[in-house]
Amino acid sequence: MTWSYFGMLLGRPDVKADTWVVRYVRHQLRDDRLSPSGVRQLVVAAADKMGLNPTHLDHAIWSYARSHPRDI
């Protein structure tokens, strides 16, 4: 478990760029070179631009990717 994820579990808004989130973002952007930290930065920036809590966007991406693995 990372400190970032631990903070999320405590309610701190953040993104945990795990396998599912990284895979989804790489697929959507068609860029397999994106690092997990790069993916995290992109998801945080996207959440900010949409006025969302980054943790909520992280969870939505994770949930979709995990339940639709053939789509990514």
Secondary structure, DSSP 8 states (H G I E B T S, - for coil): --HHHHHHHTT-------HHHHHHHHHHHT-TT--HHHHHHHHHHHHHHHT--HHHHHHHHHHHHHH-GGG-
